[in-house]
Amino acid sequence: MKRSRILAFFCLSRPAALVLWFFAAPLAIGEEKGISLNDIVPSPVTGESSQGRSIELSPTDPNKKPVSLLDQDPSRPSLMDNLSVLRIPEKESKGKRTLIPVNERQGNAVIYDDILNVSAGKSSGIVISLSRQKVYLLLGGEVAIVSPIASGRKEGWTPKGSFSVLEKDLNHKSNRYGDLVDGEGRVVRKNVTNGASGGTFRGAPMKYFLRLTWEGVGMHAGNLPGYPASHGCIRLPREVAERLFKIVPTGTPVLVTD
């Protein structure tokens, strides 16, 4: 009788024993290999931000939309805000426009008057394309001005990257490139570097100068022969340079790209 009771208990408890074994086995294996419970349960993933701070992500939460580390870095909000400002729309701006002849090779600059007339309070940004040799003024995400340019005549002379307008100088003159003049102000040698002998150095005029780097690169009015021709600055048609100078405040983001 006792033997039959033991056998019956074993048969009834077998499902419970299987369940117990299923949950206990991983822990037993982990204990044997030196693995903790934290190694079995997925833990949050950490990554390093651009500033070296640890950022916690949660890949196990299906309701969270994946974001980049740059998005989570609280020290760089201005960069993320500027990305939308510096995106050239695919569709051409509508409304009244003014054409400014530049040269036969590059055609016209285009001023979208209707967008400029309601520009107050809109975010501004400038995109410079070196491969297209064009500059775009964006106001509130719309193209307000598109114009030919003349950038550095050699690869790398005009730096690529993200910049901002550091300074505005209406009657700026180069302290590096210009002409040599005599005592009466007559030009004796053109297109020289500061320090050349044979006369007094006079810096090249860079009217409506918008500084991008403290090394001397900026946007200004200048000659556009139809191809890259400068020492590194971005030359603009005079009328375009004048308008940009009036519209664009210091701090405006500028993207120089291919």
Summary of the structure (lengths in Angstrom):
residues: 258
radius of gyration: 32.9
end to end distance: 92.1
largest distance: 131.9
contacts: 689
relative contact order: 0.13
helix: 25%
strand: 36%
